[in-house]
Amino acid sequence: MEGSKTSNNSTMQVSFVCQRCSQPLKLDTSFKILDRVTIQELTAPLLTTAQAKPGETQEEETNSGEEPFIETPRQDGVSRRFIPPARRCLEILEQMNEDDSEQLQMELKELALEEERLIQELEDVEKNRKIVAENLEKVQAEAERLDQEEAQHSGQFGTINNFRLGRLPSVPVEWN
């Protein structure tokens, strides 16, 4: 609940937020401006057990099913209030965190398996790349060797470096 003074008549502008999601709540227009008495009535349950009278505290505990508000002082002088609805919100968040944690663990295992599969696939691709690179070197060496040889035609036969590649019985072979 947030408040700010709007006039000298001691009325306050009040707005409420959801304790779970901290989103502003839209209320009836009659709740927008509250006088001092109404504010005291609304904030009365927020009194700490130390500030309230002992008899009232026991009656309040027996009437309401909720736990009383407890104020715990800290070393820095700042006191924190532990509010039961906040505890419920925290329990819900913890439960959600546990469910999310289990789901994230499952996703992590799936991702680890996928990572192993991808690593294996990468290793296979790398092996294939090396084999292809070796074959490419062999083909390039053969192509270079063939480029150095002079290929021509002598009649019906091809010649390389003046050597005839084949013969016919009717055509005599010339030797130079």
C-alpha positions as CSV (number, residue, x, y, z in Angstrom):
1,M,0.0,0.0,0.0
2,E,1.4,3.4,-1.0
3,G,0.2,6.7,0.3
4,S,0.8,10.4,-0.2
5,K,-0.8,13.4,1.5
6,T,-3.1,15.3,-0.8
7,S,-4.6,18.1,1.3
8,N,-4.7,19.6,4.8
9,N,-7.8,17.6,5.7
10,S,-5.5,14.7,6.4
11,T,-6.8,12.5,3.6
12,M,-4.3,10.3,1.7
13,Q,-4.2,9.0,-1.8
14,V,-3.8,5.2,-1.6
15,S,-2.9,2.6,-4.1
16,F,-2.6,-1.2,-3.7
17,V,-0.3,-3.7,-5.4
18,C,-0.6,-7.5,-5.7
19,Q,1.8,-9.2,-3.3
20,R,2.6,-11.9,-5.9
21,C,3.3,-10.0,-9.1
22,S,3.6,-6.4,-7.7
23,Q,1.1,-5.2,-10.3
24,P,-1.2,-2.3,-9.3
25,L,-4.7,-3.3,-8.3
26,K,-7.7,-1.3,-9.7
27,L,-10.1,-0.6,-6.8
28,D,-13.4,1.1,-6.5
29,T,-13.1,4.9,-6.5
30,S,-14.3,5.0,-2.8
31,F,-11.0,3.4,-1.8
32,K,-8.8,6.0,-3.5
33,I,-9.0,8.6,-0.7
34,L,-9.0,7.5,2.9
35,D,-9.1,9.6,6.0
36,R,-6.8,9.1,9.0
37,V,-9.2,6.9,11.0
38,T,-9.6,4.5,8.1
39,I,-5.9,4.3,7.6
40,Q,-5.4,3.5,11.3
41,E,-8.0,0.8,11.0
42,L,-6.3,-0.7,8.0
43,T,-2.8,-0.5,9.5
44,A,-3.8,-1.7,13.0
45,P,-3.1,-5.4,12.2
46,L,0.4,-4.4,11.2
47,L,1.4,-3.5,14.7
48,T,4.2,-5.6,16.0
49,T,3.7,-7.9,19.0
50,A,6.0,-5.7,21.0
51,Q,3.9,-2.6,20.4
52,A,0.5,-4.2,21.0
53,K,-0.9,-5.0,24.4
54,P,-0.3,-8.6,25.6
55,G,-4.1,-9.3,26.1
56,E,-4.9,-8.0,22.6
57,T,-2.2,-10.1,21.0
58,Q,-3.5,-13.4,22.4
59,E,-7.1,-12.6,21.4
60,E,-5.9,-11.6,17.9
61,E,-4.0,-14.9,17.5
62,T,-7.0,-17.0,18.6
63,N,-9.4,-15.1,16.3
64,S,-7.3,-15.2,13.1
65,G,-6.0,-18.4,11.7
66,E,-2.9,-16.6,10.4
67,E,0.3,-16.1,12.2
68,P,1.0,-12.7,13.9
69,F,3.3,-10.3,12.2
70,I,6.8,-10.5,13.6
71,E,9.3,-7.7,13.4
72,T,13.0,-8.8,13.6
73,P,15.6,-6.2,14.2
74,R,18.8,-6.4,12.3
75,Q,22.3,-5.2,13.2
76,D,22.1,-2.3,10.8
77,G,19.1,-0.9,12.7
78,V,16.6,-1.8,9.9
79,S,13.8,-4.0,11.0
80,R,12.1,-6.5,8.6
81,R,8.5,-7.7,8.9
82,F,7.7,-11.3,8.1
83,I,4.2,-11.3,6.6
84,P,2.3,-14.6,6.3
85,P,1.0,-13.8,2.7
86,A,4.6,-13.2,1.7
87,R,5.6,-16.6,3.2
88,R,2.9,-18.2,1.0
89,C,4.3,-16.3,-2.0
90,L,7.8,-17.5,-1.2
91,E,6.6,-21.1,-0.8
92,I,4.9,-20.9,-4.2
93,L,8.1,-19.4,-5.7
94,E,10.2,-22.1,-4.1
95,Q,7.9,-24.8,-5.5
96,M,8.0,-23.1,-9.0
97,N,11.8,-23.0,-8.7
98,E,12.0,-26.7,-7.8
99,D,9.8,-27.6,-10.8
100,D,11.8,-25.3,-13.0
101,S,15.0,-26.7,-11.6
102,E,13.9,-30.3,-12.5
103,Q,12.9,-29.1,-16.0
104,L,16.2,-27.3,-16.4
105,Q,18.1,-30.4,-15.3
106,M,16.3,-32.5,-17.9
107,E,17.0,-29.9,-20.6
108,L,20.7,-29.9,-19.4
109,K,20.9,-33.7,-19.9
110,E,19.3,-33.4,-23.3
111,L,21.7,-30.7,-24.3
112,A,24.7,-32.7,-23.0
113,L,23.6,-35.7,-25.2
114,E,23.1,-33.4,-28.1
115,E,26.6,-31.9,-27.5
116,E,28.1,-35.4,-27.5
117,R,26.3,-36.2,-30.8
118,L,27.5,-33.0,-32.4
119,I,31.0,-33.6,-31.2
120,Q,31.0,-37.1,-32.8
121,E,29.5,-35.6,-36.0
122,L,32.2,-32.9,-36.0
123,E,34.9,-35.6,-35.6
124,D,33.4,-37.6,-38.5
125,V,33.3,-34.5,-40.7
126,E,36.9,-33.7,-39.8
127,K,38.0,-37.3,-40.7
128,N,36.2,-36.9,-44.0
129,R,37.8,-33.6,-44.6
130,K,41.3,-35.0,-44.1
131,I,40.6,-37.9,-46.5
132,V,39.3,-35.5,-49.1
133,A,42.3,-33.3,-48.6
134,E,44.7,-36.2,-49.1
135,N,42.8,-37.3,-52.3
136,L,42.9,-33.7,-53.6
137,E,46.7,-33.6,-53.1
138,K,47.0,-36.9,-55.1
139,V,44.8,-35.6,-57.9
140,Q,46.6,-32.3,-58.0
141,A,50.0,-34.1,-58.2
142,E,48.7,-36.4,-61.0
143,A,47.3,-33.3,-62.8
144,E,50.6,-31.5,-62.5
145,R,52.4,-34.6,-63.9
146,L,50.0,-34.8,-66.8
147,D,50.4,-31.1,-67.5
148,Q,54.2,-31.7,-67.9
149,E,53.7,-34.4,-70.5
150,E,53.1,-33.3,-74.0
151,A,50.0,-35.1,-75.5
152,Q,49.6,-35.1,-79.3
153,H,48.1,-37.2,-82.1
154,S,50.1,-39.1,-84.7
155,G,47.6,-40.5,-87.2
156,Q,45.0,-42.6,-85.4
157,F,47.0,-42.8,-82.1
158,G,47.8,-40.4,-79.4
159,T,51.4,-39.7,-78.5
160,I,52.9,-38.5,-75.3
161,N,56.4,-37.2,-75.4
162,N,56.8,-38.6,-78.9
163,F,55.7,-42.1,-77.8
164,R,52.8,-43.7,-79.7
165,L,50.0,-45.0,-77.5
166,G,49.1,-48.2,-79.4
167,R,49.6,-49.8,-82.8
168,L,47.8,-51.4,-85.7
169,P,49.1,-54.5,-87.6
170,S,48.8,-52.7,-90.9
171,V,50.6,-49.5,-89.6
172,P,54.3,-50.0,-88.9
173,V,55.7,-48.3,-85.7
174,E,58.3,-45.7,-86.3
175,W,61.2,-45.5,-83.8
176,N,63.1,-42.3,-83.5
